[in-house]
């Protein structure tokens, strides 16, 4: 998964305060922000695989284990990578934080300012 270097693609939960703040912060950094609600996130396992590769993370690391659905339906189960990718694909509301992508780089935004890691990668590139 990649985006153009002049844009920020953000996958997030627009109902969460973290998601709203990260989206607002992204908009303050760039005029070219594409927002995708997690329920409209990549519809394929392949799309999620690309995002995870860019993040350098395992599928299970994206999940909010404190959510009720996770506790009652997933906790204690052991899936292979393909299984975890399907859990993400079918339950995107379980994703803990927004995911920002710029070019080939991605950041799991545990705070809204985490998105700065994408912007500060190169001081020579400008968004505006």
PyMOL commands that set and color helices and strands:
alter all, ss='L'
color gray80, all
select helices_A, chain A and resi 17-29+38-40+45-55+59-62+68-74+81-90+92-94+112-119
alter helices_A, ss='H'
color red, helices_A
select strands_A, chain A and resi 8-12+33-37+98-102+105-109
alter strands_A, ss='S'
color yellow, strands_A
deselect
rebuild
show_as cartoon
